[in-house]
Amino acid sequence: MKLIFTKSSLNKAVGIVMKAVPTRTTMSILECILIDASTNEIKFTANDMELGIETIVEGEIIEKGKVAIDAKIFSEIVRKLPDNDITIETDDNYTSTITCEKSKFNIAGKSGDDFSYLPVIIKEKSISLSQFTLKETINQTIFCTSPNDNNKMMTGELFEVKDNVLKVVGLDGHRIAIRNINLSGNADDVKVVVPGKTLNEISKILSSDAESVVNIYFTNNHILFEFDNTMVVSRLIEGEYFKINQMLSSDYETKVVINKKEFLDSIDRANLLIREGDKKPIIINITDGSLEVKVQSAIGSLNEDIDINKEGKDIMIGFNPKFLIDALRVIDDETVDIYLVNPKAPCFIRDKEENYIYLILPVNFSA
């Protein structure tokens, strides 16, 4: 095999597939990137058996072939080579020679035939949306998933398609994030749970271009994302997702309309006085025309007033500041509507169309 690439196209392709290379595995072949130039196009593939990525790479095929090369060393070599054309050649023993200007690396490779290819996905149920929308939706919900797998369901996100609306839900037991996206065309009804790891990695390689499309295909066991000459295949999390509709309520005793930036900045300042691990809440005291942010800790105290529009009862309620900050940071609106019932019940931040809904559980405090 003999291939020639530009540094930029090689670097980009390696960066994309590296996201599916496992950090720890007992199968050494999975620590490799498969370079497949056995047809008229060059494909790079990585697969950790849960998440697989394949991307078509721009390059010139001088001699066809395929080889599996250790991903970590290959990516480091490519990154540190000069900005010029890079040639990759393999011999009959799969030894790969990587040449660029006056640099010449020889590294041991493996037979490409031993590599685990991506599962073949039957493309029946599908939706299409812009890469920008999917990237934004992931970023606006993924922080609500749980990082550990004590409860596997909480490490993933619900993707539910119903009545031509895609609902994406993340939750971790303390809060819920929901985004609703209207789809064009006639989409089949679907309900799957996608691993958070998959969505995190996809959000890093999606473009922010509103014109570029991503096609998503669903099967019983897998989800496939196709965009920009790249395929990402992931196993789904098996099981029934939480019945979130039972947790959502439109009842409220107090409604607050507040400037988002003022509120976010105030909580950010209050958070300066809370050490990590303190589990100190910030206290929010809502009265007519004013929302007071209060915190008292071993470091010091803060009181700050923000002008608001209020409907309903006065209320004093405590929150983990991080949960409010995470939600407010990803909302683009200038003002936000906050709905509250009592100091023990969840608060809701949502827009009128319910394009987004954030539910946050309050924290007990001593006044």
C-alpha positions as CSV (number, residue, x, y, z in Angstrom):
1,M,0.0,0.0,0.0
2,K,1.2,3.5,-0.8
3,L,-0.8,6.6,0.0
4,I,-0.1,10.4,-0.1
5,F,-2.0,12.9,2.1
6,T,-1.8,16.6,2.9
7,K,-0.9,17.2,6.5
8,S,-4.2,18.9,7.2
9,S,-6.5,16.2,5.7
10,L,-4.6,13.5,7.5
11,N,-4.6,15.4,10.8
12,K,-8.4,16.1,10.6
13,A,-9.2,12.4,9.8
14,V,-7.1,11.1,12.6
15,G,-8.7,13.6,15.0
16,I,-12.1,12.4,14.1
17,V,-11.6,8.6,14.4
18,M,-9.4,8.9,17.6
19,K,-12.6,9.6,19.5
20,A,-13.6,5.9,19.1
21,V,-10.2,4.4,20.1
22,P,-10.5,2.8,23.6
23,T,-8.3,4.0,26.4
24,R,-8.1,0.5,27.9
25,T,-8.8,-2.8,26.1
26,T,-7.6,-6.4,26.2
27,M,-7.8,-6.5,22.4
28,S,-4.7,-4.8,21.0
29,I,-6.2,-4.5,17.5
30,L,-8.8,-2.1,18.9
31,E,-5.9,0.3,19.9
32,C,-5.3,0.7,16.1
33,I,-6.7,2.9,13.4
34,L,-7.6,0.9,10.3
35,I,-6.4,2.5,7.1
36,D,-8.3,0.9,4.2
37,A,-7.4,1.9,0.7
38,S,-8.5,-1.4,-0.9
39,T,-11.1,0.3,-3.0
40,N,-11.0,3.7,-4.9
41,E,-11.3,5.7,-1.7
42,I,-9.4,5.9,1.6
43,K,-11.3,5.1,4.8
44,F,-10.0,5.5,8.4
45,T,-11.9,3.5,11.0
46,A,-11.7,3.1,14.8
47,N,-14.0,1.0,16.9
48,D,-14.2,0.3,20.7
49,M,-17.1,-2.1,20.2
50,E,-19.5,0.4,21.7
51,L,-18.7,3.4,19.5
52,G,-17.3,3.1,16.0
53,I,-16.3,5.9,13.6
54,E,-15.4,5.7,9.9
55,T,-14.4,8.7,7.8
56,I,-13.4,9.1,4.2
57,V,-10.0,10.8,3.8
58,E,-8.8,13.0,1.0
59,G,-5.6,11.5,-0.4
60,E,-3.9,9.9,-3.4
61,I,-3.8,6.1,-3.8
62,I,-0.5,5.1,-5.5
63,E,-0.9,1.4,-4.4
64,K,-4.0,-0.2,-2.9
65,G,-4.0,-2.0,0.4
66,K,-5.0,-1.8,4.1
67,V,-3.2,-1.8,7.5
68,A,-4.0,-1.3,11.1
69,I,-1.6,1.1,12.9
70,D,-1.4,1.9,16.6
71,A,-3.6,4.9,17.0
72,K,-1.8,6.7,19.8
73,I,1.7,6.7,18.1
74,F,0.2,7.3,14.7
75,S,-1.7,10.4,15.9
76,E,1.4,11.8,17.7
77,I,3.6,11.3,14.6
78,V,1.1,13.0,12.3
79,R,0.6,15.9,14.7
80,K,4.4,16.5,14.9
81,L,5.4,16.1,11.3
82,P,6.1,19.3,9.2
83,D,3.2,21.0,7.3
84,N,3.8,19.2,4.0
85,D,2.7,16.1,2.1
86,I,2.9,12.8,4.1
87,T,3.4,9.5,2.4
88,I,2.4,6.2,4.1
89,E,3.8,2.9,2.7
90,T,3.4,-0.6,4.0
91,D,5.4,-3.8,3.1
92,D,4.2,-7.4,3.2
93,N,4.9,-7.6,7.0
94,Y,2.6,-4.6,7.6
95,T,5.5,-2.4,8.6
96,S,4.5,1.1,7.8
97,T,6.9,3.8,6.6
98,I,5.6,7.4,7.2
99,T,7.6,10.0,5.3
100,C,7.4,13.8,5.3
101,E,10.2,16.0,4.0
102,K,13.3,14.7,5.8
103,S,11.5,12.7,8.5
104,K,11.0,9.0,8.1
105,F,9.3,6.8,10.7
106,N,9.1,3.0,10.5
107,I,6.4,1.5,12.8
108,A,5.0,-2.0,13.1
109,G,1.5,-2.4,11.8
110,K,-1.1,-5.3,11.9
111,S,-3.2,-7.0,9.2
112,G,-6.3,-5.0,8.4
113,D,-8.3,-8.2,8.0
114,D,-8.2,-8.7,11.8
115,F,-9.9,-5.4,12.5
116,S,-13.5,-5.3,13.7
117,Y,-15.5,-3.4,11.1
118,L,-18.5,-1.3,12.0
119,P,-21.9,-3.1,12.2
120,V,-24.0,-2.8,9.1
121,I,-27.0,-0.6,9.8
122,I,-30.3,-1.1,8.0
123,K,-31.5,2.4,7.1
124,E,-35.2,2.3,7.7
125,K,-36.1,4.7,10.5
126,S,-34.4,8.0,10.2
127,I,-34.5,11.8,10.8
128,S,-32.5,14.7,9.4
129,L,-31.5,17.9,11.0
130,S,-28.8,20.5,10.7
131,Q,-25.4,19.7,12.3
132,F,-25.7,23.1,14.1
133,T,-29.0,22.1,15.7
134,L,-27.8,18.6,16.8
135,K,-24.6,20.1,18.2
136,E,-26.5,22.8,20.1
137,T,-29.1,20.3,21.4
138,I,-26.4,18.0,22.8
139,N,-24.5,20.9,24.4
140,Q,-27.8,22.2,26.0
141,T,-28.7,18.9,27.6
142,I,-25.6,16.6,28.1
143,F,-24.5,18.3,31.3
144,C,-27.6,16.8,33.0
145,T,-26.5,13.2,32.5
146,S,-24.7,11.3,35.2
147,P,-21.0,10.6,34.7
148,N,-21.0,7.3,36.6
149,D,-22.9,4.2,35.7
150,N,-24.6,3.3,39.0
151,N,-27.7,3.8,36.9
152,K,-26.9,3.1,33.3
153,M,-30.0,5.0,32.1
154,M,-28.7,8.3,33.6
155,T,-25.5,8.1,31.6
156,G,-27.4,8.4,28.4
157,E,-30.0,10.7,26.8
158,L,-33.4,9.9,25.5
159,F,-34.0,10.5,21.8
160,E,-37.7,10.3,21.2
161,V,-39.4,11.1,17.9
162,K,-43.1,11.7,18.0
163,D,-45.5,13.7,15.8
164,N,-42.4,15.1,13.9
165,V,-40.8,16.4,17.0
166,L,-37.4,15.2,18.3
167,K,-37.3,15.3,22.2
168,V,-33.9,15.0,23.8
169,V,-33.8,14.4,27.5
170,G,-30.9,14.2,30.0
171,L,-31.3,13.7,33.8
172,D,-29.1,12.8,36.8
173,G,-31.5,12.5,39.7
174,H,-31.2,16.2,40.7
175,R,-32.2,17.9,37.5
176,I,-33.7,17.3,34.0
177,A,-32.9,19.0,30.7
178,I,-35.3,18.8,27.8
179,R,-35.0,20.1,24.2
180,N,-37.8,19.8,21.7
181,I,-36.9,20.2,18.0
182,N,-39.4,20.4,15.1
183,L,-38.4,18.1,12.3
184,S,-39.2,18.6,8.6
185,G,-40.7,15.7,6.5
186,N,-42.5,12.7,8.0
187,A,-40.4,11.0,10.6
188,D,-41.1,7.6,12.1
189,D,-41.8,7.4,15.8
190,V,-38.7,6.3,17.7
191,K,-37.7,6.0,21.3
192,V,-34.0,5.1,22.2
193,V,-31.4,5.9,24.8
194,V,-28.1,7.0,23.4
195,P,-24.9,6.8,25.5
196,G,-23.7,10.2,26.8
197,K,-20.1,9.3,25.7
198,T,-21.3,8.9,22.0
199,L,-23.1,12.3,22.1
200,N,-20.1,14.0,23.7
201,E,-17.7,12.8,21.0
202,I,-20.2,13.6,18.2
203,S,-20.7,17.2,19.4
204,K,-16.9,17.7,19.1
205,I,-16.8,16.7,15.4
206,L,-20.1,18.2,14.2
207,S,-19.7,21.5,12.4
208,S,-21.5,24.7,13.6
209,D,-22.9,25.2,10.1
210,A,-26.7,25.5,10.0
211,E,-26.7,24.4,6.3
212,S,-24.8,21.1,6.8
213,V,-27.1,18.2,7.4
214,V,-26.7,15.1,9.7
215,N,-28.8,12.0,9.0
216,I,-29.6,9.8,12.0
217,Y,-30.7,6.2,11.5
218,F,-32.2,4.1,14.3
219,T,-32.3,0.3,14.8
220,N,-33.2,-1.7,17.9
221,N,-29.6,-1.9,19.0
222,H,-27.7,0.9,17.3
223,I,-27.9,4.5,16.2
224,L,-26.0,5.8,13.1
225,F,-25.0,9.4,12.5
226,E,-23.9,10.3,8.9
227,F,-22.4,13.7,8.0
228,D,-19.5,15.1,6.1
229,N,-18.1,11.8,4.8
230,T,-18.2,10.5,8.3
231,M,-20.2,7.7,9.9
232,V,-20.6,7.3,13.7
233,V,-22.2,4.1,14.9
234,S,-23.1,3.5,18.6
235,R,-24.7,0.8,20.6
236,L,-27.8,2.0,22.4
237,I,-28.5,1.6,26.1
238,E,-31.0,-1.1,26.6
239,G,-34.1,-0.7,28.9
240,E,-37.0,1.6,29.6
241,Y,-36.3,5.3,30.1
242,F,-37.7,7.2,33.1
243,K,-41.3,8.3,32.8
244,I,-40.4,12.0,32.8
245,N,-43.9,13.3,32.0
246,Q,-44.9,12.4,35.6
247,M,-42.2,14.7,36.8
248,L,-43.3,17.7,34.7
249,S,-46.0,20.0,35.9
250,S,-47.5,23.2,34.6
251,D,-48.8,24.2,38.0
252,Y,-47.0,27.0,39.8
253,E,-47.6,29.4,42.7
254,T,-44.9,31.9,41.6
255,K,-43.7,33.0,38.2
256,V,-40.6,35.2,37.8
257,V,-39.3,36.9,34.6
258,I,-35.7,37.9,35.0
259,N,-32.8,39.1,32.9
260,K,-30.8,36.0,32.2
261,K,-27.3,37.6,32.2
262,E,-27.9,39.5,35.4
263,F,-29.2,36.4,37.2
264,L,-26.3,34.2,35.9
265,D,-23.6,36.8,36.8
266,S,-25.1,37.1,40.3
267,I,-25.1,33.4,40.9
268,D,-21.5,33.2,39.5
269,R,-20.4,35.8,42.1
270,A,-22.2,34.0,44.9
271,N,-20.5,30.8,43.9
272,L,-17.1,32.4,44.7
273,L,-17.9,32.0,48.3
274,I,-18.7,28.3,48.2
275,R,-15.9,25.8,48.4
276,E,-16.2,22.6,46.4
277,G,-17.5,19.9,48.7
278,D,-19.2,22.5,51.0
279,K,-22.6,21.6,49.6
280,K,-23.7,25.1,50.6
281,P,-26.8,26.3,48.8
282,I,-27.5,29.8,47.5
283,I,-30.7,31.2,48.8
284,I,-33.1,33.0,46.5
285,N,-35.7,35.2,48.2
286,I,-38.4,36.4,45.8
287,T,-40.7,39.3,46.7
288,D,-42.6,41.8,44.6
289,G,-40.3,43.4,42.0
290,S,-37.1,41.9,43.5
291,L,-35.1,38.7,43.6
292,E,-32.4,38.6,46.3
293,V,-29.5,36.2,45.9
294,K,-27.9,35.3,49.3
295,V,-25.1,33.1,50.4
296,Q,-23.4,32.7,53.7
297,S,-20.3,30.5,54.1
298,A,-17.1,30.1,56.0
299,I,-15.5,32.4,53.4
300,G,-18.0,35.2,53.7
301,S,-21.4,36.3,52.7
302,L,-23.1,38.1,49.7
303,N,-26.5,39.7,49.3
304,E,-27.5,41.0,45.8
305,D,-30.9,42.3,44.5
306,I,-32.1,41.9,40.9
307,D,-35.2,43.6,39.4
308,I,-37.8,41.1,38.3
309,N,-41.4,40.8,37.1
310,K,-43.3,38.5,39.6
311,E,-46.7,36.8,39.5
312,G,-48.0,35.0,42.5
313,K,-46.6,34.4,46.0
314,D,-43.4,35.4,47.7
315,I,-41.0,32.5,48.1
316,M,-37.6,31.7,49.7
317,I,-35.8,28.7,48.2
318,G,-32.3,27.2,48.1
319,F,-30.4,25.7,45.1
320,N,-27.1,24.2,44.3
321,P,-25.6,27.1,42.3
322,K,-23.9,24.8,39.8
323,F,-27.2,23.5,38.6
324,L,-28.6,27.0,37.9
325,I,-25.4,28.1,36.3
326,D,-25.3,25.0,33.9
327,A,-28.9,25.6,32.8
328,L,-28.6,29.4,32.4
329,R,-25.4,29.2,30.4
330,V,-26.9,27.3,27.6
331,I,-30.1,29.4,27.2
332,D,-29.8,32.0,24.5
333,D,-32.8,34.1,25.5
334,E,-32.3,37.6,27.0
335,T,-34.9,37.0,29.7
336,V,-36.0,33.6,31.3
337,D,-39.2,32.5,32.9
338,I,-38.9,30.7,36.2
339,Y,-41.8,28.8,37.7
340,L,-41.9,27.8,41.4
341,V,-44.4,26.0,43.6
342,N,-42.9,25.9,47.1
343,P,-39.4,25.5,48.7
344,K,-39.5,21.7,48.5
345,A,-40.8,21.4,44.9
346,P,-38.7,21.5,41.7
347,C,-38.3,24.8,39.9
348,F,-38.8,25.0,36.1
349,I,-37.1,27.2,33.7
350,R,-38.8,27.1,30.3
351,D,-39.8,29.2,27.4
352,K,-43.4,29.7,26.2
353,E,-43.1,27.2,23.3
354,E,-41.4,24.7,25.5
355,N,-38.4,24.4,23.1
356,Y,-36.4,24.0,26.3
357,I,-37.4,22.9,29.8
358,Y,-35.0,22.7,32.8
359,L,-36.2,21.1,36.0
360,I,-34.0,21.7,39.1
361,L,-34.6,20.2,42.5
362,P,-34.2,22.6,45.4
363,V,-31.8,22.1,48.4
364,N,-32.8,22.3,52.1
365,F,-31.4,25.3,54.0
366,S,-31.6,26.9,57.3
367,A,-32.7,30.5,57.1
